[in-house]
Amino acid sequence: MNRTGLFIALALWLVIGVVFGLYPELDLKLAALFFDPQTKTFPLKLNGWAGIARDAAMWVSWAFVLPSLVALVVKMIRPDRPLMVSGRAIVFLLVTIILSAGILTNLTFKTYWGRPRPVVVTQFAGDQRFVPWWDPRGGCARNCSFFSGEGATAFWTLAPAALAPPAWRPLAYAGAVVFGAATSGLRMAFGGHFFTDVSIAGLVTFVVIWFAYAMIYRWPQTRFSDEAVDAALTRLNMPAYRLRQRLFGRKAGPAPSI
């Protein structure tokens, strides 16, 4: 998560955006590689094993979130006990996946950016007009194509990779990129997304992760400690904990020093 990685991501974003903006037919040509004109379908979409692989990819991504979610819930129930997972890791992982795979994709672009998916455009036996990535005026009403939520979720595995031990971090980054690219390729093969949908999803996710990592771990003005997160969660959840203790007839001990 150094500046070189950020500059590379921004450069790729610029190149892909400009090239596919000037030549939007490239998106159609790449999507056509997975389309069968005889059956007028994307054949892999009907493959059961491919469907299992798609579901498994999402489970893999969310499996990296699960320890942080469990630790947060346990802390809410028992704020008198220390966090089971690094406080900064909890903030970093949850904030990045909520932003990249939730707010920016499903709640923002996929809701208001009306780009139709490949499977429904006229070039692939659908009934909607193809629009380039930069045009939000497509005929899709909801759950649209730009940009890919599953692509963003798969590339989000760069976040746990950033927390790997330094010796293993390059391998973890490479694994996350391969995993994100494979999952995104599968979405293209299903006719669910164009190349620009999945590539921009990966780049947006990387930029979100980069800035979150810098703010939490690197920049002196914004970084904080695991202990600060633990103390803040203790203060937040202690009143409810002490109320539960009183309601169930148990004496709550003294509040831990913060």
Backbone bond lengths (Angstrom), bond angles and torsions (degrees), N, CA, C in turn:
res aa  C-N    CA-C-N  psi(-1)  N-CA   C-N-CA  omega(-1)  CA-C   N-CA-C  phi
1 M - - - 1.459 - - 1.533 110.76 -
2 N 1.353 116.22 50.69 1.452 119.95 177.61 1.524 110.47 -99.25
3 R 1.330 115.64 -179.65 1.466 119.48 -176.46 1.523 112.14 -67.04
4 T 1.324 116.91 -30.91 1.467 119.59 178.97 1.520 110.67 -60.14
5 G 1.335 116.58 -44.40 1.458 120.38 178.30 1.516 111.88 -61.10
6 L 1.327 117.12 -40.67 1.469 120.61 178.79 1.520 110.83 -64.63
7 F 1.331 117.34 -43.90 1.461 120.47 -179.28 1.529 111.04 -64.52
8 I 1.332 116.72 -38.67 1.465 120.28 178.10 1.530 109.67 -63.65
9 A 1.338 116.81 -45.25 1.466 120.52 -179.63 1.521 111.30 -62.25
10 L 1.328 117.20 -43.74 1.463 120.34 179.96 1.526 111.50 -66.64
11 A 1.343 116.65 -36.90 1.460 120.03 177.91 1.531 110.59 -65.83
12 L 1.331 116.76 -42.99 1.466 120.09 177.41 1.524 110.77 -62.28
13 W 1.311 115.49 -42.64 1.466 121.14 177.95 1.520 110.40 -57.15
14 L 1.333 116.71 -45.53 1.458 121.07 -179.70 1.524 110.94 -64.99
15 V 1.329 116.83 -46.14 1.468 120.31 -177.61 1.525 110.62 -63.89
16 I 1.325 117.07 -49.37 1.465 120.50 -179.24 1.520 110.53 -62.37
17 G 1.329 116.93 -43.90 1.456 120.36 -178.87 1.510 112.34 -61.85
18 V 1.338 116.56 -44.50 1.465 120.40 -177.73 1.528 111.00 -71.42
19 V 1.339 117.08 -48.73 1.468 120.59 -176.50 1.526 111.02 -62.03
20 F 1.331 116.55 -48.70 1.465 119.07 -178.35 1.527 111.91 -77.71
21 G 1.339 116.50 -16.41 1.461 118.84 172.66 1.513 111.81 -75.53
22 L 1.342 116.06 -39.21 1.459 120.73 179.08 1.525 111.92 -78.39
23 Y 1.332 115.80 -32.83 1.469 120.60 -178.15 1.529 109.43 -126.26
24 P 1.327 117.55 70.44 1.473 120.33 -176.36 1.527 113.57 -63.47
25 E 1.348 116.95 -18.97 1.458 119.27 178.88 1.526 112.20 -64.22
26 L 1.330 117.17 -16.85 1.461 120.12 176.65 1.528 110.69 -62.24
27 D 1.305 116.72 -36.35 1.462 120.42 176.38 1.528 110.59 -60.85
28 L 1.324 116.22 -42.31 1.463 120.66 179.64 1.529 111.16 -66.83
29 K 1.325 116.66 -40.05 1.462 119.45 -179.34 1.523 111.49 -65.51
30 L 1.303 117.20 -39.42 1.463 119.81 178.14 1.528 111.06 -68.79
31 A 1.318 117.15 -40.67 1.463 120.35 177.96 1.525 110.80 -64.96
32 A 1.347 116.95 -34.17 1.468 120.97 -178.70 1.520 112.31 -64.55
33 L 1.332 117.97 -21.41 1.460 120.73 178.28 1.529 111.78 -62.13
34 F 1.319 116.85 -23.77 1.464 121.37 -176.79 1.527 112.52 -105.31
35 F 1.333 116.94 0.76 1.458 121.50 -174.87 1.524 111.13 -101.28
36 D 1.319 116.59 137.14 1.458 122.46 177.10 1.530 108.70 -102.78
37 P 1.338 118.38 107.61 1.469 119.54 -177.15 1.521 113.87 -67.74
38 Q 1.327 117.70 -20.89 1.465 119.54 -179.88 1.537 111.32 -72.88
39 T 1.321 115.25 -46.13 1.467 119.08 178.91 1.523 112.02 -91.17
40 K 1.355 115.59 -9.33 1.470 122.14 -179.28 1.527 112.00 55.84
41 T 1.321 114.66 43.26 1.460 121.27 178.76 1.527 109.66 -141.38
42 F 1.312 114.89 167.56 1.461 122.35 167.12 1.534 105.51 -95.13
43 P 1.338 118.98 98.99 1.472 121.70 -168.34 1.523 114.18 -56.67
44 L 1.329 117.50 -35.98 1.457 118.43 -175.95 1.518 112.02 -65.09
45 K 1.323 116.59 -22.46 1.465 120.26 178.94 1.529 111.32 -61.94
46 L 1.341 116.28 -26.09 1.458 121.18 -177.85 1.524 112.62 -92.65
47 N 1.326 117.52 -1.75 1.460 121.86 -178.40 1.520 110.05 -83.02
48 G 1.328 116.39 123.00 1.458 120.60 -177.17 1.513 113.51 -63.56
49 W 1.341 116.82 -41.22 1.472 120.18 -179.51 1.523 111.19 -65.56
50 A 1.331 116.47 -36.06 1.469 119.52 177.48 1.522 110.51 -65.31
51 G 1.336 116.05 -38.03 1.462 119.45 176.67 1.519 112.29 -63.76
52 I 1.341 115.65 -39.58 1.468 119.65 177.41 1.525 110.32 -63.93
53 A 1.339 116.06 -41.82 1.464 120.02 179.00 1.528 111.35 -61.88
54 R 1.331 115.67 -38.51 1.460 119.55 178.23 1.526 110.69 -62.46
55 D 1.321 116.77 -48.52 1.466 120.15 179.90 1.521 111.25 -63.72
56 A 1.343 116.17 -40.27 1.470 120.18 -178.90 1.515 111.31 -63.21
57 A 1.333 116.97 -36.15 1.460 120.07 179.94 1.523 111.26 -61.12
58 M 1.329 116.55 -40.50 1.459 119.16 179.27 1.530 111.34 -69.72
59 W 1.340 116.88 -37.27 1.456 120.16 176.96 1.522 111.07 -63.38
60 V 1.338 116.16 -38.94 1.469 120.00 178.43 1.524 110.16 -61.31
61 S 1.319 116.17 -46.08 1.467 119.36 -179.35 1.527 111.42 -61.11
62 W 1.325 116.49 -48.35 1.464 119.50 -177.24 1.520 112.13 -71.37
63 A 1.331 117.42 -20.04 1.469 119.32 176.20 1.526 111.01 -63.87
64 F 1.333 116.81 -29.73 1.463 120.04 177.55 1.527 111.72 -72.15
65 V 1.323 116.73 -22.01 1.463 120.74 179.56 1.522 111.41 -85.05
66 L 1.327 116.45 -27.81 1.462 121.07 -170.52 1.525 114.21 -54.98
67 P 1.336 120.79 -46.82 1.478 118.65 -179.94 1.526 112.97 -57.54
68 S 1.318 117.24 -38.64 1.464 120.07 179.37 1.520 111.26 -67.98
69 L 1.325 116.92 -39.98 1.464 120.36 177.94 1.521 110.98 -63.80
70 V 1.330 116.28 -45.02 1.472 120.42 179.49 1.517 110.23 -61.93
71 A 1.330 116.57 -46.06 1.467 119.90 -179.74 1.524 111.20 -61.48
72 L 1.328 117.03 -37.95 1.465 120.12 179.81 1.521 111.26 -67.96
73 V 1.329 117.03 -42.47 1.464 120.67 179.38 1.525 110.74 -64.53
74 V 1.326 116.22 -43.87 1.471 119.84 178.85 1.526 110.26 -61.03
75 K 1.320 116.43 -40.34 1.460 119.90 179.27 1.523 111.29 -65.64
76 M 1.332 117.39 -36.01 1.454 120.51 177.51 1.528 111.21 -66.31
77 I 1.324 116.02 -35.38 1.470 120.14 179.27 1.517 111.54 -77.77
78 R 1.327 116.52 -40.90 1.464 121.37 -178.54 1.526 110.01 -125.86
79 P 1.323 117.85 75.10 1.464 120.07 -178.60 1.523 113.52 -67.68
80 D 1.338 117.05 -11.87 1.454 120.06 178.26 1.515 112.07 -77.61
81 R 1.318 117.25 -8.77 1.456 121.04 -179.99 1.535 110.26 -105.31
82 P 1.337 117.67 150.11 1.472 119.73 179.98 1.523 111.33 -69.85
83 L 1.297 115.35 157.38 1.454 120.82 178.18 1.524 111.08 -61.41
84 M 1.318 115.34 143.02 1.456 120.90 179.13 1.526 111.63 -81.86
85 V 1.330 117.56 -16.80 1.459 123.68 -178.60 1.517 107.74 -130.18
86 S 1.304 117.09 152.37 1.462 121.51 176.89 1.517 111.24 -48.66
87 G 1.331 116.22 129.51 1.455 120.56 -178.43 1.519 112.56 -61.59
88 R 1.322 116.63 -42.69 1.460 119.30 179.13 1.521 111.30 -65.85
89 A 1.326 117.41 -36.86 1.467 120.00 178.15 1.524 110.59 -62.83
90 I 1.336 117.06 -40.31 1.464 120.17 178.05 1.526 110.34 -60.07
91 V 1.329 116.85 -49.59 1.461 120.96 -179.54 1.521 110.28 -61.74
92 F 1.313 116.64 -46.73 1.462 121.75 -176.57 1.523 111.83 -61.55
93 L 1.329 117.13 -49.35 1.461 120.31 -176.16 1.524 111.79 -69.49
94 L 1.325 116.80 -44.51 1.466 119.05 -177.38 1.526 111.96 -69.83
95 V 1.306 117.67 -42.00 1.467 120.11 -179.35 1.525 110.53 -64.67
96 T 1.326 117.51 -43.61 1.465 119.28 -176.34 1.525 112.25 -68.68
97 I 1.335 118.04 -39.97 1.462 117.47 -179.32 1.525 111.04 -73.27
98 I 1.336 117.60 -33.49 1.467 119.87 177.40 1.527 110.48 -66.15
99 L 1.328 116.67 -41.78 1.458 120.12 -179.79 1.525 112.11 -70.10
100 S 1.335 116.69 -52.22 1.466 120.09 -171.82 1.515 112.68 -75.75
101 A 1.328 117.42 -47.48 1.467 120.68 -175.10 1.522 112.88 -94.20
102 G 1.316 117.57 -5.99 1.455 120.17 -177.79 1.511 113.16 -118.11
103 I 1.323 116.80 -74.41 1.463 121.38 -172.16 1.522 112.06 -66.61
104 L 1.330 117.75 -50.90 1.457 120.02 -175.05 1.525 112.49 -71.27
105 T 1.325 117.22 -28.74 1.471 118.97 -178.42 1.525 110.94 -93.82
106 N 1.325 116.65 -76.88 1.460 121.04 -170.27 1.523 113.83 -68.72
107 L 1.326 117.86 -36.05 1.458 119.87 -176.83 1.520 113.78 -89.77
108 T 1.325 116.90 -12.75 1.466 119.33 -176.88 1.524 110.95 -120.60
109 F 1.317 117.13 -82.42 1.464 119.66 -171.93 1.523 112.87 -64.48
110 K 1.327 118.64 -49.45 1.457 120.22 -176.53 1.529 112.52 -65.99
111 T 1.314 116.45 -17.47 1.464 120.54 178.31 1.521 112.47 -89.74
112 Y 1.331 116.52 -37.06 1.460 120.05 -172.17 1.524 114.13 -113.62
113 W 1.324 118.00 -5.86 1.457 121.46 -179.67 1.517 107.47 -104.73
114 G 1.345 117.30 102.52 1.463 120.85 -165.18 1.510 116.48 -80.56
115 R 1.303 118.64 34.22 1.463 120.48 179.58 1.531 110.35 -72.72
116 P 1.337 118.37 122.87 1.464 119.98 179.29 1.523 111.75 -74.76
117 R 1.312 115.72 154.79 1.460 121.62 178.34 1.527 110.68 -74.79
118 P 1.343 117.30 157.51 1.470 119.15 178.97 1.523 113.52 -53.80
119 V 1.311 117.30 -39.17 1.458 120.77 -173.77 1.528 113.15 -65.20
120 V 1.329 117.92 -14.70 1.473 119.81 -177.43 1.520 113.56 -113.98
121 V 1.344 119.10 2.88 1.461 119.62 179.81 1.528 109.95 -86.64
122 T 1.310 116.22 157.82 1.468 121.32 -173.80 1.529 112.45 -62.79
123 Q 1.322 118.36 -29.91 1.464 121.03 -179.88 1.525 111.85 -64.98
124 F 1.327 116.76 -19.18 1.464 120.99 179.98 1.527 110.68 -124.59
125 A 1.331 114.93 43.49 1.467 123.55 173.22 1.520 112.99 68.04
126 G 1.315 117.43 21.63 1.456 120.60 175.26 1.515 110.96 -97.42
127 D 1.320 115.98 -167.62 1.464 119.49 -176.72 1.525 113.21 -124.38
128 Q 1.341 117.82 9.79 1.458 120.25 -178.71 1.526 110.78 -113.03
129 R 1.303 114.78 155.03 1.463 121.55 -178.18 1.529 111.16 -80.21
130 F 1.323 116.16 133.06 1.461 120.60 175.57 1.518 109.98 -69.89
131 V 1.336 116.63 138.93 1.464 121.84 173.65 1.522 108.79 -131.03
132 P 1.329 118.11 147.71 1.466 120.09 177.49 1.520 111.57 -68.05
133 W 1.322 115.52 170.24 1.465 120.18 -172.51 1.522 112.70 -61.40
134 W 1.343 117.04 -29.89 1.463 119.90 -173.57 1.532 113.19 -84.68
135 D 1.326 117.27 -4.64 1.467 120.55 -173.96 1.533 110.17 -102.36
136 P 1.336 118.70 112.88 1.468 121.00 -179.45 1.523 113.85 -85.16
137 R 1.346 117.16 6.06 1.459 120.21 -171.28 1.526 113.22 -95.40
138 G 1.322 117.84 26.55 1.457 120.30 178.32 1.516 112.22 -72.50
139 G 1.339 114.74 176.80 1.460 119.76 -175.54 1.507 115.03 -87.87
140 C 1.316 118.68 2.86 1.464 120.95 179.40 1.525 110.25 -73.72
141 A 1.319 115.84 133.48 1.466 120.32 -177.59 1.521 112.69 -95.34
142 R 1.331 118.07 -32.99 1.471 121.27 -178.07 1.522 109.79 -156.40
143 N 1.344 115.68 156.82 1.466 121.95 179.98 1.522 110.66 49.50
144 C 1.315 115.89 57.44 1.458 121.62 -171.28 1.534 111.69 -85.85
145 S 1.327 115.42 -173.49 1.455 120.72 -168.14 1.520 114.23 -85.27
146 F 1.330 117.35 -32.32 1.466 119.80 -173.20 1.530 111.20 -106.16
147 F 1.385 117.81 128.65 1.460 120.51 -14.27 1.517 109.37 -103.09
148 S 1.312 118.69 179.57 1.458 122.34 -166.99 1.525 113.03 -73.72
149 G 1.324 116.35 121.69 1.463 120.55 175.87 1.518 112.51 -69.76
150 E 1.330 116.89 -41.07 1.460 119.90 179.40 1.523 110.85 -70.80
151 G 1.334 116.53 -34.71 1.459 118.97 174.28 1.521 111.52 -62.96
152 A 1.330 116.40 -43.60 1.465 120.47 178.43 1.520 110.98 -63.10
153 T 1.330 116.96 -40.42 1.471 120.57 -179.92 1.513 110.79 -65.65
154 A 1.332 117.47 -41.05 1.464 120.54 -179.95 1.527 111.02 -67.56
155 F 1.328 117.08 -44.65 1.467 119.31 179.47 1.527 111.38 -71.47
156 W 1.333 117.68 -16.91 1.465 119.77 176.89 1.527 111.50 -61.49
157 T 1.314 118.73 -19.91 1.467 120.13 178.19 1.530 111.37 -60.13
158 L 1.326 117.87 -9.68 1.462 120.42 170.71 1.526 111.25 -62.35
159 A 1.338 117.40 -26.54 1.466 120.46 -179.40 1.524 111.60 -67.32
160 P 1.350 120.28 -55.34 1.464 117.78 174.78 1.519 112.81 -61.91
161 A 1.339 117.63 -29.59 1.464 119.34 176.48 1.524 111.21 -62.50
162 A 1.334 116.98 -34.04 1.465 121.02 179.48 1.523 112.01 -67.37
163 L 1.336 117.25 -18.79 1.468 121.31 -179.78 1.524 112.57 -97.63
164 A 1.328 117.15 0.96 1.459 120.52 178.68 1.529 109.68 -67.27
165 P 1.329 118.79 156.64 1.465 120.54 175.27 1.531 110.73 -55.00
166 P 1.330 117.91 144.16 1.474 120.40 -174.96 1.519 114.34 -50.80
167 A 1.317 117.62 -38.41 1.464 119.56 -178.45 1.520 112.25 -65.95
168 W 1.333 116.49 -29.74 1.458 121.51 -178.06 1.523 113.09 -97.54
169 R 1.314 117.15 -6.42 1.459 119.97 -171.89 1.529 113.86 -63.00
170 P 1.344 120.57 -45.03 1.477 118.64 178.14 1.531 112.51 -57.71
171 L 1.334 116.61 -41.14 1.462 119.67 178.50 1.525 110.81 -66.18
172 A 1.337 116.18 -38.34 1.465 119.74 178.74 1.526 110.88 -65.18
173 Y 1.343 117.02 -41.69 1.465 120.47 176.56 1.525 111.06 -60.68
174 A 1.329 116.00 -45.51 1.463 119.82 -179.37 1.527 110.67 -61.89
175 G 1.332 116.30 -42.48 1.459 119.61 178.44 1.516 112.26 -62.63
176 A 1.339 116.93 -40.34 1.465 120.54 179.51 1.525 111.41 -66.05
177 V 1.336 116.99 -40.40 1.466 120.15 178.86 1.525 110.78 -65.33
178 V 1.338 117.01 -44.13 1.468 120.31 178.70 1.524 110.21 -63.09
179 F 1.332 116.68 -42.59 1.459 120.96 179.54 1.528 110.89 -62.76
180 G 1.330 116.74 -44.50 1.463 120.29 178.70 1.516 111.97 -64.95
181 A 1.337 116.72 -41.32 1.465 119.92 -179.74 1.525 111.17 -67.00
182 A 1.334 117.11 -41.06 1.468 120.11 179.94 1.525 111.14 -65.48
183 T 1.320 116.75 -43.95 1.461 120.43 178.39 1.520 111.18 -63.44
184 S 1.331 116.17 -41.01 1.462 120.46 179.12 1.528 110.96 -66.59
185 G 1.338 116.32 -39.73 1.455 119.58 177.09 1.515 111.86 -62.08
186 L 1.324 115.38 -36.23 1.460 119.38 177.62 1.524 110.98 -65.73
187 R 1.319 117.38 -38.84 1.461 120.57 178.05 1.530 110.99 -64.92
188 M 1.328 116.69 -37.97 1.457 120.20 175.73 1.524 110.53 -65.34
189 A 1.327 116.93 -41.79 1.463 120.80 -179.01 1.520 111.86 -65.21
190 F 1.313 117.80 -27.80 1.460 121.94 176.97 1.534 112.38 -78.66
191 G 1.332 116.51 -8.92 1.465 119.13 -174.04 1.511 112.81 79.03
192 G 1.326 115.98 16.23 1.467 119.75 -177.10 1.509 114.28 -86.30
193 H 1.353 117.03 -23.59 1.459 120.11 -176.93 1.518 110.68 -151.78
194 F 1.328 114.60 152.38 1.453 121.43 170.84 1.533 109.65 -84.82
195 F 1.325 115.74 168.27 1.465 120.19 179.52 1.521 111.62 -58.75
196 T 1.321 117.16 -42.68 1.460 119.03 -179.16 1.524 112.13 -65.59
197 D 1.327 117.39 -28.99 1.470 119.95 177.92 1.527 111.03 -63.18
198 V 1.332 116.14 -45.58 1.466 119.72 -174.71 1.521 111.61 -82.39
199 S 1.332 117.47 -36.67 1.467 119.08 -178.98 1.525 111.05 -68.65
200 I 1.326 116.92 -42.98 1.463 119.06 178.78 1.524 110.39 -69.32
201 A 1.331 117.25 -32.67 1.468 119.48 174.45 1.523 110.84 -59.44
202 G 1.331 116.59 -44.33 1.463 119.73 178.65 1.506 112.58 -64.68
203 L 1.326 117.43 -40.66 1.460 120.93 -178.15 1.525 111.42 -70.69
204 V 1.333 117.20 -41.21 1.464 120.32 176.43 1.526 110.14 -61.06
205 T 1.321 115.89 -43.96 1.465 120.16 179.95 1.517 111.07 -61.86
206 F 1.327 116.75 -43.47 1.467 119.63 178.96 1.524 111.51 -60.71
207 V 1.327 116.84 -43.83 1.467 120.10 -178.82 1.533 110.55 -64.10
208 V 1.337 117.13 -41.26 1.469 120.50 176.24 1.518 110.14 -59.32
209 I 1.325 117.09 -46.88 1.469 121.70 -179.20 1.520 110.39 -63.80
210 W 1.329 117.03 -41.89 1.460 120.85 -178.13 1.523 111.10 -59.92
211 F 1.327 116.45 -48.97 1.467 119.47 -177.88 1.525 111.42 -69.60
212 A 1.333 117.92 -37.09 1.461 119.89 177.68 1.526 110.69 -64.29
213 Y 1.318 117.08 -42.11 1.472 120.47 178.39 1.527 110.44 -62.99
214 A 1.326 116.17 -43.10 1.462 119.55 179.86 1.523 111.63 -62.97
215 M 1.329 116.81 -42.42 1.463 120.30 -178.30 1.518 112.18 -69.32
216 I 1.318 117.69 -35.54 1.465 120.72 -174.76 1.520 112.31 -87.70
217 Y 1.333 116.71 -35.92 1.463 119.53 -171.56 1.527 114.88 -113.95
218 R 1.348 117.89 -25.84 1.460 117.90 -167.38 1.521 113.69 -110.53
219 W 1.323 118.32 -51.75 1.460 120.41 -172.28 1.530 110.91 -73.41
220 P 1.343 118.18 124.77 1.473 120.82 -177.41 1.527 113.16 -60.48
221 Q 1.317 117.21 -31.73 1.464 120.15 -175.79 1.529 112.21 -70.38
222 T 1.312 118.17 -25.12 1.466 120.41 -173.44 1.526 114.27 -121.29
223 R 1.319 118.38 -16.80 1.462 119.23 -174.94 1.527 110.57 -70.33
224 F 1.317 114.81 156.08 1.461 120.60 -179.43 1.518 108.38 -144.44
225 S 1.316 116.29 177.36 1.469 120.96 -173.30 1.523 110.90 -105.77
226 D 1.329 115.41 164.35 1.460 121.26 173.61 1.523 110.75 -60.97
227 E 1.324 115.24 -38.24 1.466 119.75 -179.04 1.521 111.65 -64.41
228 A 1.332 117.01 -35.47 1.463 120.13 179.09 1.526 110.85 -65.88
229 V 1.326 117.27 -38.98 1.465 120.71 177.71 1.520 110.02 -65.47
230 D 1.329 116.28 -45.57 1.463 120.81 179.73 1.525 110.61 -59.36
231 A 1.325 116.68 -44.98 1.467 120.42 -178.71 1.521 111.18 -65.18
232 A 1.323 117.27 -40.68 1.464 120.58 -179.93 1.525 111.15 -64.49
233 L 1.324 117.42 -41.39 1.463 120.73 178.37 1.525 111.16 -67.93
234 T 1.319 116.50 -33.74 1.464 119.92 176.75 1.528 110.62 -64.41
235 R 1.328 116.40 -47.41 1.468 119.93 178.88 1.523 111.33 -62.12
236 L 1.293 117.01 -39.04 1.455 121.16 -176.59 1.518 112.45 -68.67
237 N 1.317 116.69 -39.46 1.467 120.68 -171.66 1.526 114.24 -101.33
238 M 1.334 118.24 -9.08 1.455 120.28 -177.59 1.535 113.18 -64.35
239 P 1.343 120.65 -41.23 1.471 118.48 179.30 1.523 112.88 -57.82
240 A 1.314 118.03 -45.11 1.461 120.66 179.07 1.524 110.99 -65.51
241 Y 1.308 117.03 -36.54 1.464 120.91 178.80 1.528 110.75 -64.52
242 R 1.308 117.21 -45.72 1.458 120.57 -179.45 1.530 110.61 -67.30
243 L 1.340 117.74 -33.73 1.455 120.69 175.79 1.532 110.53 -65.31
244 R 1.312 116.84 -42.19 1.468 119.63 178.04 1.522 110.55 -62.91
245 Q 1.308 116.16 -38.54 1.463 119.78 178.99 1.531 110.98 -62.18
246 R 1.330 116.01 -42.14 1.466 119.30 179.49 1.526 111.24 -68.09
247 L 1.318 117.04 -41.91 1.460 120.59 -178.79 1.524 111.93 -63.47
248 F 1.306 116.68 -34.38 1.463 120.56 -179.13 1.524 112.17 -94.18
249 G 1.338 116.00 10.06 1.452 120.17 173.22 1.505 115.30 74.63
250 R 1.331 116.82 23.22 1.448 119.75 178.50 1.505 109.72 -111.05
251 K 1.269 114.74 144.06 1.464 120.09 -179.47 1.513 108.89 -83.09
252 A 1.292 115.02 122.24 1.452 119.25 177.02 1.514 109.54 -80.89
253 G 1.287 116.72 135.38 1.449 120.92 179.67 1.508 110.01 -71.20
254 P 1.311 115.42 176.61 1.456 119.37 179.39 1.516 110.29 -63.46
255 A 1.307 115.01 145.15 1.460 119.49 178.95 1.514 109.37 -61.16
256 P 1.305 117.92 137.42 1.457 120.33 179.88 1.525 110.92 -64.85
257 S 1.314 115.78 148.84 1.450 120.05 179.11 1.524 109.31 -68.73
258 I 1.299 115.10 139.60 1.469 120.46 -175.87 1.532 108.39 -121.64
